Amino acid sequence: MLTVRSLSLLLALGALSAVEAAPQSRNRGGKARTGGRKGQQQQQATAFEQAQQIPQGVSTATDGSTILDTTAMVNGLPLRFKVSAPADQFTADSGVDGATQDAGAAGDLGLNVLLHGDGGQSFFDFPNQAVQNNVAGAVVLAPDPNLFWGGGSGLDRTDGVAHAQAVADLITDVMPQVLAFNSSRVSFTGVSGGSLLLSGFFMPAHMSAFGDPAAGQESQVLLNCGGLEPQVAVSDANAAALAATRVHFQSTQQELTLLQPAIPAAVQAYEQIVAGQGLDAAAVGALQTVDNSPNGGHCEFDERDFVSGVQLMADSFAAIVQGGDGNLAGTNVNVLNPVVGNEDLQFSGAS
């Protein structure tokens, strides 16, 4: 059974310093060790345990919306998530002041669900918290000791199947208990390791639950600084949904060495999936786009910094994958290059 933890704030227990760079290697047992008194070894809290010490509850978003930060048990995994929307779109049982909706009620807002990179920085930053183009933001924390989506390390995401299933079930079964949203307009953003989970496991196994045109659904996926070929079988239903799902791959000129072959391989794999559904080159190019023009390091899309680069992509979501002009927010940099003919990304260096 899916249960939602109490929404009351915890006592302030300090802050977590989450450093995010993906993909990372896992510490043994998910814990760091330091020397203690008389040479004894002491175990420090895992990144996941540290995250739990940060208070949950209700706060205010950058655009004045209300943020609900809570945890649900999904398939035996503790999934902490945040949702940001106008207060009156939350359910009366959510604990949000001004909430008016019934659990399970349909709403007008779409939902953009973000999966952070290794270490969880973008969960705490919540870059998609502002309502954009009538789409509310959500972000989910990886249920892993190191805060790695899919567990494992590097490109080997050993818990990818379980994590992808949990995210799908969270959206369909738990989130309607706290927010009224349009379940036919659910989109996704990946950051680094989060993009590995989305492309490697979630999209090939669960896209039919969110992007089935026969069911009146539409979905978009923005894959930032990460990508994997499908690591699980792609069913006919999921392939059909992908053939109607807008996908954009975004990297940089100085991407991580580990990801430089992985992202083009993912681009090619997804291009082949939708071409196999009968789409011609023009249709594929309109549906799937790719870019790595920013001259920055891993996730530094603004050519300055990881955090500000990820924020730039969040601010550009509608412009990139929801029919906008394709320019990164506040710039003249257009990133809408069709995947057809641009599969073989060229990099100038590595970060």
N, C-alpha and C positions, 0 to 999 in steps of 0.2 A: 504494500500500500504506500502511496505517495503522501508524505506528511510535510506540512510547512511549519518550520520552527517559529516560536514566538517572535513577534516583531519588535518587542521592547528593546531599547538600547542597553547594551552591556556597559559596565563601568569602564572608563577610559583606562587602558592598560598599556599605553605607549604606542609607538608607531613602528610599522614595518618598513624597512628599507629594502625594496624589491628592485633588483637590478635585472633588466631584461635584455637578453641577447640570445638569438636562437640560430641554429639548434645548439643546445648545450649538452655536456656530458653529465651523467647522473653521479652524484656522490653515493658511495656504498651505503645502502640502507636508507638513503635519503637524508642523512644527518651528517653534520660536520662535527669533527672532534678537535678539542683543544687541550693543551696540557693543563692539568689541575695541580692542586697542592701535592707536594711530595711525588711529583711525576705521574700522578694518577690521571687517567683519561676521563674527561667529562663530555657527555653528549649535549650538544646544543639543540634547540628546537629546530624542526624542519621548517622550510619556507611555508608549508601549509599550516603548521601549528602556529607560527608567528602571525599568519594572516588572520587566524581565528581570534587573536587578541585585539584586533582592530574592531571597534564598535560597529554593530549593524544598526539599522533603524531607518528613520526618515530624515531627509535633508532636502536642500533646494538646489536645483540645477542651474547652470549658467544662464539659461534663458528664462528662468523663473518657474520652470516645471518642477514637479515633485519627484524626488528619487526615493524609491523603496529598496532597501538593502536587506535581504533575508536569505535563509537557507532552507532547502528542501532535500529530503532523502529520496533519491530516485534510483531504483534498481539496486539498493544497498549502498549507493554512493552519495556522499554529502555534496550537493551542488549549491554553492553560494552564488547568488545572482543579484544584479541590480536592474531595475526598470525605471525609466524616466518618462513621465507623461503629465499632462494636466491633472490636478488632484481629483477632479470630478470623474475621471476615467478609471480610477481604481475602484475595487469592490468594497462594499461596506465592511466586510470582514477583514480587510487588509490592514486595518489600523491607521490608515492615512486620514488625516483631518480633511473633511470636505468630500470624501469619497461617496459616490452615489450609485454605483453599478452593482448588479447582482452577479454572483459567481457564474461564470460561463456565458455571460452576456456578450453578444457581438458588438463590436465598436467600429468606428470609422477609421481609426488610426492603423496604419501599417506598423510593422515591427522590424527593426534592423538589429540582429543579434550578433554581437562581436565576441570572438574568441581571441584572447590575448596570446602573446608569445611566451617563451620559456621564462619563468620567474614572476610573471603576473603583473608587470608594470601597468599595462593598459587596462587591467581590471580596476585598479585603484584610480587611475587617471580618468577612466570612463570618457573617452574622447567623443563618443557618439551620443552624449547625454542630451543634447539639444534636439528638440523636435524639428525635423527637416523634411520639407515637402510632404507634410502630413504623415510622417513616419516617426514613431517613438523609438527610443533607443533602449537596448538591453545589453548586458555584458555578463558573462558567466565565468566563474573561477574554476580552474582545472582541479579535480579531486585527486591530486597526486602530491606526494611528499615534496617534490621540487617544483610544483606548479607547472608541470609540463603537460600540455594537452596530448593525449595519447600515451603518456608515460614513456618508458624507454629512454632513449637519448639519441642525439643526432637525427638521422633520417629513419631510424629504427623505432617506430612507435608501437610498442608491444601491447599497449592497452587501447589501441585505436578503435577497435570494434566496440568494446564496452563503453568507451567515452562517447563515441558518436551516437550510440543507441540512447545513452542517458540524456544527451543534449536534445535529441528528437523528442523523447518522452517528456522532458522538462517543458518544452514549448507547447506540446499538444495537451498535456495533462495537468501541469502545475500552473503555468503562467496565467491561464484563463481563470484560475481561482483568485488572482490578485488584480488583474487588469482586463478591461474590456478592449479588445483589439480585433482587427479584421484578420482572421486566420488564413484568408486567401491572399494576403499581402505580407508574407514573412520573407525577409531577405537576410543576408549573412555577410559579415566582414571578418576576414582572418588577418591576424598580425603575426608574421613569422611562424612560430610553432603552431599557432592557431590555424594558419593557412595550411600547414601540413595535415592537420586533422581533417579540415574541411575537404581538401582535394583528395587526400589519400583514403579517407574512410566515410565521411559524412555524405558528400555529394554522390558517390557511386552507390551508396546503400539506402539513402533516405530522401533523395531529391523528389521522388514521386509523391511524398507526403506534403510537399510545400510548393511544388512547381508544376502540377498536373494541369495542363490547359483544359482538359476535358472536364475537370472539376471547377473551372473558373478561377484557378489559382495563377498567380504570377510571382516570380521570384527573381532576385538578382544576387550575385555573389561577387564580392570584391576581395581578391586574394592579394594581400600586401606582403612583400618580401618573404615569400615562401611558396612552395608548390611541390606536390608529389603526383606521380602517376597513380591511378586507382590501385589500392592495395588489396581490394576485395572485388569480387565479381560484380559486374554492372548488369542488373536485370533489364529485361525489355522495358519494364515500366519506368525504371530510373533513366534509361537511355532516352526514352520518349520525353520525359520531363526535362532532361538536360538539353534536348533539342529545342526547348522553349524557354530556357533560363539564360538570362543575360549574365555573362561572366567577363570579368576584367582581371588580368594578371598585371601587377605593378611591381617593378624592381628598380634598381639603381645601377649606375655604371660600376660601382665598387662593391658589389654584392659579396656576401660571404663565399669563400671558395667552395665550401660544401654544397651551396645552393646553386652555383652557376651552371652545373649540368642538370640539376634536378628540376629547376623551373622550366627551361625549354622542353624537357621531356614531358612535363605535365601539360604544357601548352599543346604539344603534338598529340598527346593521348586524348585530351578532351576535344580537340579538333576532329580527330578520327571518329570519336564516339558520335558526334552530331552529324558528321558527314555520312556515317553509316545509317543514319535515320532519313537519308534522302535529301539533305540540304545541299544546295550547290555552293560553289565557292563564295559567291556574293552574299548568300544568306548566312553562311558560316562567319564571314568577316563582319557582318553587321551584328551578329549575336555574341561573338567572342573577340575581345581586343586585348592588346598587350603593349607594354611600354617599359623601357628601362633607361629613359633619357636623363633623369636627374643625376648630376655629377656628385653623388654623395655615397656614403657607406651604407651599411645594412639599415634599411628602413629610414634613411635620412632623405626623405623625398623633397624636403625643402633645402637640401644641400647644406644643412647646418647641424641638425640634432635628431636623435631618435624620437624623443617625446614630441617635439614640435613637428617632425616629419609625419608621424602617425596622426597627429591632430589635423594636419593639412589634408590628409587623405579622408579622414572622417568628415571634415568640412566640405569635401568635394564629392561625397558619395552620390548625391542626386545628379550633379553635373556629369559624372562619369558613367553611371549604370542605370540612371532613370530618365534618360532621354535629354539630358542637358547638353551644353556645348562642348563638353569634354575637356575644358580647361581646369587646371588645378586652381582652387579658390584664391582669388586675388592676384592671379598671374595670367600671362598669355601662353602658358605651357599647355599644349594640347596633347593628350595621351591616348587618343582613340585611334590606334593603329590596328587594322584587322590582323588577326592571327595568320591568315593565309598569306604566305610570302614573308612573314616576319617571325617564324618559329625559332630560327637560329639566332637567339639574342647574342650580341657581342658586348663584352665587358672590357673596360679600360684598365681595371685593377681589381683589388680584393681588399676587403676590410676584415 
